Amino acid sequence: MSEAERLRDRATRLFALALKARERGPRDDAEELERLAAEALAQAEAMERRSVPPPAEAHQQPAQQQQQPQPEPKKE
C-alpha cells in the first residue's frame, strides 16, 4: 500500500469518526475530525499529483489536421 493510499484510508476512517461524533453531539469534536480528514485527503492528492508522470501526449506535437474540401452550395 502506497503512502497516498494510507492517507486516503486514514481520511476515510477520520470522516467515519466525525459522523459518529456528530450523532453523539459535540460539534467541536466532529469538526476537528473533519478538518484532520480533509487535511489527510489533501496530502494524499498532492502526493499523487507529484508521483504521476505527465501524459505522453502532452510532450508530442499535435499532428496537423488536413482540411477536407467542403462541397459547394447548390445554385438554384
HELIX and SHEET records of a PDB file:
HELIX    1   1 GLU A    3  ARG A   24  1                                  22    
HELIX    2   2 ARG A   27  SER A   51  1                                  25    
HELIX    3   3 ALA A   56  HIS A   59  5                                   4    
END                                                                             
